Amino acid sequence: MMQHHLILRVVARLLLPPIFLYALYVQWHGDYGPGGGFQAGVIFAVGFILYALINGVDALTRVVPPRALILLLAAGLLLYAGTGIATLLLGQDFLDYSALSHDAVHGQEWGILIVELGVGITVAAAMTAIFLAFAGRSASVEDKDW
């Protein structure tokens, strides 16, 4: 933890809201311009990782418990795959979004929005879980000998 680095802690706390806001912008703007679920998921994870770097890994696990990360991973994957299965059940090809609405254009808009949301949730949870897996690892005797 960075108890004695007051400036870094203050700046990091000031940066967290804009980081999360920008991630939301990238998520929802992704179907109209550059960006989307993967990029937004990584930006969300960066916010959580910055929080852990400043406040410690234990603080992050209190904010986002590892069990919640597992549930978010599953929910994002189910959202993505469920959209494809829904299009199959509606008589179209897998992820043929035109089946999701009475109008093919609206179906495409809804489909990409739902799929990108699933990707964003999955990527954010996966990147945060990977960070926690490495950051939460304790040093062993073998690690210190090299």
Kinemage of the C-alpha trace (Angstrom):
@kinemage 1
@onewidth
@group {chain A} dominant
@subgroup {mainchain}
@vectorlist {calphas} color= white
{ca met a 1} P 0.000 0.000 0.000
{ca met a 2} L 1.114 3.543 -0.652
{ca gln a 3} L 0.328 5.169 2.703
{ca his a 4} L 3.194 7.619 2.493
{ca his a 5} L 2.648 8.703 -1.137
{ca leu a 6} L -0.076 11.277 -0.594
{ca ile a 7} L 0.193 12.907 -4.030
{ca leu a 8} L -0.045 9.570 -5.859
{ca arg a 9} L -3.060 8.519 -3.797
{ca val a 10} L -4.873 11.817 -4.399
{ca val a 11} L -4.136 11.842 -8.130
{ca ala a 12} L -5.208 8.193 -8.483
{ca arg a 13} L -8.477 8.871 -6.680
{ca leu a 14} L -9.091 11.828 -8.972
{ca leu a 15} L -8.358 9.700 -12.041
{ca leu a 16} L -10.639 6.776 -11.194
{ca pro a 17} L -13.989 8.435 -12.064
{ca pro a 18} L -12.782 9.704 -15.478
{ca ile a 19} L -11.274 6.280 -16.233
{ca phe a 20} L -14.583 4.531 -15.537
{ca leu a 21} L -16.537 7.222 -17.411
{ca tyr a 22} L -14.259 6.864 -20.420
{ca ala a 23} L -14.711 3.077 -20.304
{ca leu a 24} L -18.485 3.579 -20.431
{ca tyr a 25} L -18.060 5.959 -23.366
{ca val a 26} L -15.921 3.448 -25.259
{ca gln a 27} L -18.423 0.678 -24.457
{ca trp a 28} L -21.511 2.502 -25.685
{ca his a 29} L -19.825 4.328 -28.558
{ca gly a 30} L -18.202 1.156 -29.896
{ca asp a 31} L -20.919 0.302 -32.393
{ca tyr a 32} L -20.699 3.769 -33.999
{ca gly a 33} L -16.952 4.357 -33.969
{ca pro a 34} L -13.669 2.955 -32.727
{ca gly a 35} L -13.936 0.982 -29.533
{ca gly a 36} L -16.277 -1.573 -28.160
{ca gly a 37} L -16.461 -4.282 -25.584
{ca phe a 38} L -12.868 -5.447 -25.555
{ca gln a 39} L -11.367 -1.975 -25.286
{ca ala a 40} L -13.912 -0.876 -22.689
{ca gly a 41} L -13.317 -4.021 -20.648
{ca val a 42} L -9.586 -3.363 -20.557
{ca ile a 43} L -10.155 0.262 -19.515
{ca phe a 44} L -12.483 -0.847 -16.699
{ca ala a 45} L -9.844 -3.343 -15.568
{ca val a 46} L -7.210 -0.584 -15.614
{ca gly a 47} L -9.357 1.397 -13.179
{ca phe a 48} L -9.597 -1.569 -10.824
{ca ile a 49} L -5.882 -2.309 -11.141
{ca leu a 50} L -5.004 1.326 -10.386
{ca tyr a 51} L -7.227 1.110 -7.322
{ca ala a 52} L -5.354 -2.019 -6.193
{ca leu a 53} L -1.955 -0.447 -6.821
{ca ile a 54} L -2.825 2.522 -4.647
{ca asn a 55} L -4.928 0.889 -1.910
{ca gly a 56} L -3.630 -2.681 -1.960
{ca val a 57} L -4.893 -5.979 -3.325
{ca asp a 58} L -6.955 -6.646 -0.200
{ca ala a 59} L -8.862 -3.398 -0.737
{ca leu a 60} L -9.673 -4.428 -4.307
{ca thr a 61} L -10.914 -7.842 -3.196
{ca arg a 62} L -13.250 -6.082 -0.752
{ca val a 63} L -14.614 -3.909 -3.582
{ca val a 64} L -14.734 -6.712 -6.159
{ca pro a 65} L -14.657 -10.135 -4.480
{ca pro a 66} L -13.114 -12.944 -6.549
{ca arg a 67} L -16.461 -14.779 -6.504
{ca ala a 68} L -18.076 -11.738 -8.159
{ca leu a 69} L -15.404 -11.848 -10.865
{ca ile a 70} L -16.263 -15.476 -11.588
{ca leu a 71} L -19.958 -14.612 -11.815
{ca leu a 72} L -19.197 -11.659 -14.107
{ca leu a 73} L -17.066 -13.876 -16.350
{ca ala a 74} L -19.929 -16.341 -16.663
{ca ala a 75} L -22.557 -13.611 -17.139
{ca gly a 76} L -20.609 -11.940 -19.932
{ca leu a 77} L -20.051 -15.215 -21.717
{ca leu a 78} L -23.716 -16.168 -21.329
{ca leu a 79} L -24.786 -12.783 -22.679
{ca tyr a 80} L -22.632 -13.247 -25.757
{ca ala a 81} L -23.511 -16.896 -26.390
{ca gly a 82} L -27.147 -16.378 -25.390
{ca thr a 83} L -27.533 -13.771 -28.100
{ca gly a 84} L -26.278 -16.256 -30.650
{ca ile a 85} L -28.542 -19.001 -29.345
{ca ala a 86} L -31.508 -16.611 -29.409
{ca thr a 87} L -30.876 -15.893 -33.083
{ca leu a 88} L -30.706 -19.630 -33.759
{ca leu a 89} L -34.004 -20.173 -31.942
{ca leu a 90} L -35.540 -17.372 -33.998
{ca gly a 91} L -34.657 -19.247 -37.196
{ca gln a 92} L -31.545 -17.357 -38.315
{ca asp a 93} L -27.837 -18.097 -38.307
{ca phe a 94} L -25.758 -17.888 -35.126
{ca leu a 95} L -25.353 -14.173 -34.244
{ca asp a 96} L -27.472 -13.014 -37.199
{ca tyr a 97} L -28.788 -10.001 -35.342
{ca ser a 98} L -31.498 -9.202 -37.871
{ca ala a 99} L -33.674 -11.815 -36.111
{ca leu a 100} L -33.719 -9.788 -32.883
{ca ser a 101} L -36.173 -7.146 -34.070
{ca his a 102} L -38.993 -6.635 -36.533
{ca asp a 103} L -36.641 -4.392 -38.512
{ca ala a 104} L -33.275 -5.836 -39.594
{ca val a 105} L -31.437 -2.553 -38.897
{ca his a 106} L -32.787 -2.332 -35.351
{ca gly a 107} L -31.947 -5.995 -34.826
{ca gln a 108} L -28.357 -5.321 -35.878
{ca glu a 109} L -28.134 -2.381 -33.466
{ca trp a 110} L -29.528 -4.366 -30.540
{ca gly a 111} L -27.474 -7.435 -31.323
{ca ile a 112} L -24.127 -5.683 -31.471
{ca leu a 113} L -24.973 -3.683 -28.342
{ca ile a 114} L -25.777 -6.844 -26.358
{ca val a 115} L -22.791 -8.806 -27.669
{ca glu a 116} L -20.355 -5.946 -27.014
{ca leu a 117} L -21.728 -5.607 -23.488
{ca gly a 118} L -21.064 -9.311 -22.914
{ca val a 119} L -17.535 -8.944 -24.272
{ca gly a 120} L -16.881 -5.879 -22.091
{ca ile a 121} L -18.060 -7.590 -18.916
{ca thr a 122} L -16.028 -10.713 -19.668
{ca val a 123} L -12.819 -8.850 -20.528
{ca ala a 124} L -13.028 -6.548 -17.488
{ca ala a 125} L -13.563 -9.490 -15.157
{ca ala a 126} L -10.860 -11.596 -16.822
{ca met a 127} L -8.208 -8.861 -16.761
{ca thr a 128} L -8.981 -8.043 -13.126
{ca ala a 129} L -8.880 -11.737 -12.198
{ca ile a 130} L -5.532 -12.171 -13.965
{ca phe a 131} L -4.134 -9.186 -12.072
{ca leu a 132} L -5.398 -10.567 -8.774
{ca ala a 133} L -3.917 -13.979 -9.568
{ca phe a 134} L -0.471 -12.465 -10.046
{ca ala a 135} L -0.639 -9.686 -7.435
{ca gly a 136} L -2.102 -11.918 -4.738
{ca arg a 137} L 0.635 -14.504 -5.163
{ca ser a 138} L 2.960 -14.650 -2.186
{ca ala a 139} L 6.687 -14.957 -2.657
{ca ser a 140} L 8.116 -18.383 -1.927
{ca val a 141} L 11.661 -19.459 -1.154
{ca glu a 142} L 12.231 -20.542 -4.761
{ca asp a 143} L 11.230 -17.089 -6.029
{ca lys a 144} L 13.850 -15.385 -3.862
{ca asp a 145} L 16.774 -17.612 -4.860
{ca trp a 146} L 17.093 -16.668 -8.477
